[in-house]
Amino acid sequence: MNKTPLEKRTAAFRDYVKRMMSYSQALAILNWDLRTKAPRKGVDARSELIGVMSGEHFRLLTSPELAEHLAALQEAGTWEQLDAITRGTVQECQKELARFQKIPADRYQKFVTLAAKSGAVWEEARAANDFASFRPYLEEVVKFQLEFIEYWGYQDNKYDTLLDIYEPGMTVAQLDPLFRQLREKTVSLVNAIAAAPYKPDTRFLGKHYPEAAQEAFSRFVLEKIGYDFQAGRLDRSVHPFCTSFAPGDVRITTRFNPDHLNEALFGCIHEAGHAIYEQNINPELFGTPLCDGASMGIHESQSRFWENMVGRSLPFWQHFFAEAVRRFPDQLAGVSVKQFYHAVNEVTPSLIRIEADEVTYNLHIMIRYEIEKGLIEQTIEVGELPTIWNQKMKEYLGVVPSTDSEGVLQDVHWSDGSFGYFPTYSLGNMYAAQIAAVMKKQISGYEQLIARGEFAPIREWLHQNIHQYGKLKSPSQLLHDITGEAPNADYLVEYLESKYKAIYQL
């Protein structure tokens, strides 16, 4: 049967996009290897290869051929005939084309090469507590961001342009009131907890937990909650992350601390939350830019939901504690499930973001958000970062890092120019609480299911309401379809106050 002109155009467009996405997948594999397996002496060559591949991807993304496809498919009379996936793909490609067309190809390739090298230098600087060696790379990364913002243009705030990359539609004007409310309520709760007479006993968490046993237990937990090891793998890296090459290949990493159980276990559950999302996107979206999370905030809602709202809940440990005791009998001797639940939910101001408790975590994000805005508004210089970081840590959390490795060097994000990313972590916490409030009403016996280790109904609910859509729905549409509301910090505040007032007997 002969194809119509529209069918031919649509097929040619989808083939072109699939070729373009193949470069994205290859780049993801190269970056995964760079951060997990590549030898130190291979970093320069690998960074150059990433730069070349990114240049090819950039060329495809900004080509006249793609522009022609997009123009033809958006014509009146044609647009209305497109299916939802093709229409969504056109919209995503149009947005990316508009963004990247404004950047000269040689500047983009130089930036990508710099970002890959900068990430490797950051790893070494963090290990050596040497901000000075990383500083010139970060200065260059910031210069590129400012240059790109000028190419892209902006309306009210330069930072909005970066925020929109990770959280489409979100602005500083929307974010500041949400963060202000969250900051005020969080500081009040932290102060109340600090003054509480009761303190959980956490000494048993700091005993020696062999890395091999930790990894085996983490794998056991991940399999139970639904991370598919046939469609992924767990490796080690300096900074835990999740990366997706396809729904059938979604990999996670962690780092193990033999003298503390929490770090790797909850890090694994967090990354598995991201991965379960990616593994359950509708396979029909593969080969399009829609085969991704709706936004980083929505993505983070999934990781934080599994890590904290499930993984740090009492029902979760009513199910898993016996297995933990079986694997770590000496370390957990004489410890009750309630003591363990209280210990893994201890609230104490800490230096490291990814090790922070649920309550203080968002204050870590506020610090990074304010510093990022300062860098982009050029009221803060890179050379000032260690001092400003330490000042804000003292002001917000009452603790000061003794080294830059525990301070300004702890996160990978700035090394590759991911400015605008950090706020999505706190947005993810807000979304998670808002979405969970609806989920608990719709899944009967929600807590009992967790206590029995029956996670399939929760995964299925998430699949039906969030995961399957990938990027077909915008974050605001997804949230509104589930909750009937815009982003609302009240649910997170209520969740934290209810949980932690009970634990700390306030």
C-alpha positions in Angstrom: 0.0 0.0 0.0 1.4 3.4 -1.0 2.1 5.8 1.8 0.6 9.3 1.8 2.9 12.3 1.6 2.2 12.9 5.3 3.1 9.3 6.2 6.3 9.6 4.3 7.2 12.9 6.0 6.4 11.5 9.4 8.5 8.3 8.8 11.4 10.3 7.5 11.2 12.6 10.5 11.0 9.8 13.0 14.0 8.1 11.4 16.0 11.3 11.5 15.2 11.8 15.2 16.1 8.1 16.0 19.5 8.7 14.4 19.9 11.9 16.4 19.0 10.1 19.6 21.5 7.3 18.9 24.2 9.9 19.4 22.7 10.8 22.7 22.7 7.2 23.8 26.3 6.7 22.7 27.3 9.8 24.6 25.5 8.5 27.7 27.5 5.3 27.4 30.8 7.2 27.0 30.0 9.4 30.0 29.0 6.4 32.1 32.3 4.7 31.3 34.2 7.9 32.0 32.7 8.1 35.5 32.9 4.4 36.4 35.6 2.4 34.5 37.9 4.6 32.4 41.5 4.7 33.5 43.0 8.1 34.5 45.3 8.3 31.5 42.4 7.8 29.2 40.5 10.9 30.4 41.9 13.4 27.9 41.2 11.2 24.8 37.8 10.2 26.1 36.9 13.9 26.8 37.9 14.7 23.2 35.8 11.9 21.8 32.8 13.1 23.8 33.4 16.5 22.3 33.5 15.2 18.8 30.3 13.0 19.3 28.5 16.0 20.9 29.5 18.1 17.9 27.9 15.5 15.6 24.8 15.4 17.7 24.7 19.2 17.7 25.0 19.2 13.9 22.0 16.9 13.5 20.0 18.9 16.0 20.6 22.2 14.2 20.5 21.0 10.6 18.4 22.6 7.9 17.0 19.1 7.3 15.5 18.9 10.8 14.2 22.5 10.5 12.5 21.5 7.3 10.8 18.5 8.9 9.6 20.6 11.8 8.3 23.4 9.6 6.4 20.9 7.4 4.8 19.0 10.3 3.7 22.2 12.1 1.8 23.5 9.1 -2.0 24.1 9.6 -3.9 21.0 8.4 -0.9 18.7 9.0 -0.3 19.3 12.7 -3.9 18.2 13.6 -3.3 14.8 11.9 -0.2 13.9 13.9 -0.4 11.3 16.6 0.5 12.3 20.2 4.0 10.8 20.1 4.9 12.5 16.8 3.4 15.8 18.0 5.3 15.6 21.3 8.5 14.7 19.5 8.1 17.8 17.2 7.6 20.0 20.2 10.7 18.7 22.0 12.8 19.0 18.9 11.5 22.5 18.2 12.4 23.6 21.7 15.9 22.1 21.5 16.5 23.4 18.0 15.5 26.9 19.1 17.9 26.6 22.0 20.9 25.2 20.2 20.6 27.0 16.9 21.5 30.2 18.8 24.9 28.8 19.9 27.8 28.6 17.4 28.7 25.0 16.8 32.4 25.5 17.6 31.5 27.1 21.0 29.2 24.3 21.9 31.8 21.6 21.1 34.5 23.5 23.1 32.1 23.7 26.1 31.3 19.9 26.0 35.0 19.0 25.8 35.7 21.4 28.7 32.8 19.9 30.7 34.1 16.4 30.3 37.6 17.4 31.4 36.2 19.6 34.2 34.4 16.6 35.6 37.6 14.6 35.8 39.5 17.5 37.3 36.7 17.9 39.9 37.1 14.2 40.9 40.8 14.7 41.6 40.3 18.1 43.3 37.6 16.6 45.6 39.9 13.7 46.5 42.9 16.0 47.1 40.9 18.8 48.8 42.2 21.2 46.2 39.7 23.8 45.1 42.5 25.9 43.5 43.1 23.2 40.8 39.4 23.1 40.0 38.8 26.8 40.1 40.0 27.8 36.6 37.8 25.0 35.0 34.8 26.2 37.0 35.5 29.8 36.0 35.5 28.7 32.3 32.3 26.7 32.8 30.5 29.7 34.3 31.7 32.0 31.5 30.2 29.6 29.0 26.9 29.6 30.9 26.8 33.4 30.8 27.7 33.4 27.1 25.0 30.9 26.3 22.4 32.8 28.3 23.1 35.9 26.1 22.6 33.8 23.0 19.4 32.3 24.3 18.0 35.5 25.7 15.8 35.9 28.8 12.9 37.9 30.1 12.8 38.6 33.9 15.8 36.7 35.2 18.9 35.2 33.6 18.6 32.2 35.9 15.1 31.4 34.5 16.8 30.3 31.2 18.8 27.7 33.0 16.0 26.6 35.3 13.7 26.0 32.3 16.2 23.4 30.9 15.6 21.1 33.9 12.2 22.2 35.0 10.2 23.4 32.0 8.0 26.4 32.8 9.5 27.0 36.3 10.7 30.5 37.1 12.5 32.3 39.9 9.3 34.2 40.5 7.4 30.9 41.1 10.2 29.2 43.0 11.2 31.9 45.5 7.8 31.9 47.4 7.7 28.1 47.5 11.3 28.0 48.9 10.6 30.8 51.3 7.7 28.9 52.9 9.7 25.7 53.0 12.8 27.4 54.5 10.8 29.1 57.3 8.9 25.9 58.3 12.1 23.8 58.0 14.2 26.1 60.2 11.4 26.1 62.8 11.2 22.3 62.8 15.0 21.8 62.9 15.1 24.2 66.0 12.3 22.3 67.7 14.0 18.9 67.1 17.3 20.3 68.3 15.6 21.4 71.6 13.8 18.0 72.0 15.0 15.9 75.0 14.7 12.7 73.0 17.5 11.7 70.6 17.6 8.5 68.6 20.5 6.1 69.4 22.4 5.9 66.1 25.6 4.3 67.3 24.9 0.9 65.7 24.7 2.5 62.2 28.4 3.6 62.6 29.7 0.2 63.2 31.8 -1.7 60.6 29.6 -3.0 57.8 31.7 -4.8 55.2 31.3 -3.4 51.7 30.5 -6.8 50.1 27.7 -7.4 52.6 26.4 -3.9 52.1 26.3 -4.4 48.4 24.5 -7.8 48.7 21.9 -6.3 51.0 21.4 -3.3 48.7 20.9 -5.6 45.7 18.4 -7.6 47.7 16.4 -4.5 48.6 16.5 -3.1 45.1 15.2 -6.3 43.6 12.3 -6.4 46.1 11.2 -2.9 45.4 11.3 -3.5 41.7 14.6 -2.4 40.1 15.0 -4.8 37.2 18.6 -6.1 37.1 17.9 -7.7 33.8 17.5 -4.1 32.5 20.3 -2.5 34.5 23.3 -2.9 36.7 24.9 -1.5 39.9 28.4 -0.1 39.8 30.6 2.2 41.9 31.5 5.8 41.3 32.7 8.9 43.2 29.2 10.4 43.0 26.1 8.2 42.8 24.1 8.6 39.6 21.5 6.9 37.3 21.8 6.9 33.5 19.5 5.5 30.9 20.4 4.3 27.5 17.0 2.7 26.8 14.2 1.4 29.0 16.0 -2.0 28.8 19.3 -0.6 30.0 19.1 1.8 33.0 22.3 1.8 35.1 22.9 3.0 38.6 26.0 3.6 40.7 26.7 4.1 44.4 29.6 4.5 46.8 30.2 2.4 49.9 31.3 3.5 53.3 32.3 0.5 55.4 31.8 2.4 58.6 28.2 3.5 58.0 25.2 1.6 56.7 23.0 4.5 55.6 25.1 6.0 52.8 25.1 3.3 50.2 21.8 1.7 51.1 19.7 4.8 50.8 21.8 6.1 47.9 21.0 2.9 46.1 17.2 3.2 46.8 17.4 6.8 45.6 19.0 5.9 42.3 16.7 2.9 41.9 13.8 5.4 42.2 15.1 7.2 39.1 15.8 3.9 37.4 12.4 2.4 38.0 10.9 5.5 36.3 13.2 5.1 33.3 12.6 1.3 33.0 8.9 1.8 32.9 8.5 4.5 30.3 6.4 3.4 27.3 8.8 1.5 25.0 7.1 3.2 22.0 8.8 6.5 23.1 12.3 5.0 22.7 14.2 6.7 19.9 12.5 10.0 20.6 13.3 12.8 23.1 10.1 11.8 24.9 11.8 8.7 26.3 12.8 10.6 29.4 11.3 12.0 32.7 8.9 14.8 32.4 11.4 17.0 34.2 14.2 16.7 36.7 11.8 17.7 39.5 9.4 14.9 38.5 12.3 12.6 38.2 13.5 13.6 41.7 10.1 13.1 43.1 10.4 9.4 42.2 13.9 8.9 43.7 13.0 10.9 46.9 9.6 9.0 47.2 11.3 5.6 47.2 14.3 6.7 49.3 12.4 8.6 52.0 8.7 8.1 51.9 9.0 4.4 51.4 12.6 3.5 52.3 12.7 5.4 55.6 9.1 4.5 56.6 8.3 2.3 59.6 6.3 -0.2 57.4 9.4 -0.6 55.1 11.6 -1.6 58.0 8.9 -3.8 59.5 9.4 -5.9 56.4 13.2 -5.6 55.8 14.6 -5.4 59.4 14.7 -9.1 60.0 16.8 -9.6 56.8 19.1 -6.7 57.9 19.6 -8.5 61.2 20.3 -11.8 59.5 23.0 -10.2 57.3 24.5 -8.0 60.1 23.8 -9.9 63.3 26.7 -8.4 65.3 26.2 -4.8 64.3 22.4 -4.9 65.0 22.4 -7.1 68.1 19.8 -5.9 70.6 18.4 -3.3 68.2 14.6 -3.2 67.7 12.8 -2.3 64.5 11.5 0.9 66.1 15.1 1.9 67.2 16.3 1.3 63.7 13.5 3.3 62.2 14.3 6.2 64.5 18.0 5.9 63.8 17.7 6.1 60.0 15.5 9.2 60.4 17.8 11.0 62.8 17.7 14.8 62.2 21.1 16.5 62.6 22.7 19.3 60.6 25.4 17.7 58.4 28.1 18.7 55.9 27.2 16.5 53.0 24.0 17.0 51.0 23.5 13.4 49.8 23.9 12.2 53.4 21.5 14.8 54.8 18.3 13.8 56.5 14.9 14.6 55.1 14.4 17.7 57.2 17.7 19.5 56.7 18.2 18.3 53.1 16.2 21.2 51.6 18.4 23.7 53.4 21.4 22.3 51.5 19.5 23.0 48.3 18.7 26.6 49.3 22.4 27.2 49.8 23.3 25.9 46.3 20.3 27.8 44.8 21.4 31.1 46.2 25.0 30.6 45.2 24.0 29.6 41.7 21.8 32.7 41.3 24.7 34.8 42.6 27.2 33.3 40.0 24.7 33.9 37.1 23.8 37.4 38.3 27.5 38.0 38.7 27.3 39.1 42.3 29.5 36.2 43.4 32.8 35.2 41.8 34.1 31.6 41.6 37.1 32.5 43.7 34.8 33.5 46.6 32.9 30.2 46.6 34.7 28.4 49.5 34.2 31.4 51.8 30.6 32.0 50.8 29.8 28.3 51.0 31.1 28.1 54.5 29.3 31.3 55.6 25.9 29.9 54.3 26.5 26.5 55.9 27.0 28.2 59.3 23.9 30.5 58.8 21.5 27.8 57.6 22.8 24.6 59.3 25.1 25.8 62.1 28.0 23.6 60.8 31.1 24.6 58.9 33.2 22.3 56.7 36.8 21.8 57.8 37.8 21.1 54.1 36.5 22.1 50.7 36.0 18.4 49.9 33.3 18.4 52.6 32.1 21.8 51.3 32.1 23.4 48.0 33.7 20.5 46.2 31.3 17.8 47.3 28.9 17.9 44.3 29.6 17.1 40.6 26.9 19.4 39.1 28.8 22.6 38.6 31.7 20.9 37.0 29.7 20.2 33.8 27.6 23.4 33.9 24.4 21.9 35.4 23.3 25.3 36.9 19.5 25.3 37.5 19.5 21.6 38.4 19.8 21.8 42.2 16.4 23.5 42.8 14.7 20.4 41.2 15.8 18.3 44.2 13.6 20.4 46.5 10.8 20.6 43.9 11.0 16.8 43.7 10.5 16.6 47.5 7.4 18.8 47.1 6.0 16.9 44.2 6.6 13.6 46.0 4.6 14.6 49.0 1.9 16.1 46.9 1.6 13.0 44.7 1.9 10.6 47.7 -1.0 12.3 49.4 -3.2 11.3 46.4 -1.7 7.8 46.0 -2.3 6.9 49.7 -6.0 7.6 49.2 -6.2 5.6 46.0 -4.3 2.5 47.1 -6.2 0.7 49.8 -4.0 -0.7 52.6 -1.0 1.3 51.3 1.1 0.9 54.5 0.2 -2.7 55.0 1.4 -3.5 51.5 4.8 -2.0 52.2 5.0 -3.9 55.5 4.4 -7.1 53.6 7.0 -6.2 51.0 4.3 -6.0 48.3 5.5 -3.1 46.1 3.8 -4.0 42.8 0.6 -2.0 43.5 2.7 1.1 44.2 4.8 0.6 41.1 1.7 0.0 39.0 0.1 3.2 40.3 3.2 5.2 39.5 3.4 3.6 36.0 -0.2 4.4 35.2 0.0 8.0 36.5 3.6 9.0 35.8 6.1 6.6 34.4 4.4 5.5 31.1 4.1 9.1 29.8 7.8 9.9 29.8 8.0 13.4 28.5 4.6 13.3 26.8 3.1 15.4 29.6 4.7 18.6 31.0 5.5 18.6 34.7 2.7 21.1 35.5 0.2 19.0 33.5 1.3 15.8 35.1 1.0 17.2 38.6 -2.3 18.8 37.9 -3.7 15.6 36.3 -2.8 13.7 39.5 -3.5 16.2 42.2 -5.7 18.9 40.6 -3.2 21.5 41.9 -0.1 23.6 41.0 3.1 22.9 43.0 2.2 23.3 46.7 4.8 23.2 49.6 2.1 22.5 52.2 2.1 18.8 51.6 5.8 18.4 52.2 5.6 20.6 55.3 2.7 18.6 56.7 4.5 15.3 55.9 7.7 16.3 57.6 6.0 17.8 60.7 3.8 14.8 61.2 6.5 12.2 60.8 9.3 14.0 62.8 7.1 15.4 65.6 6.1 11.7 66.3 9.7 10.5 66.2 11.0 13.2 68.4 8.0 13.2 70.7 7.3 16.9 70.1 
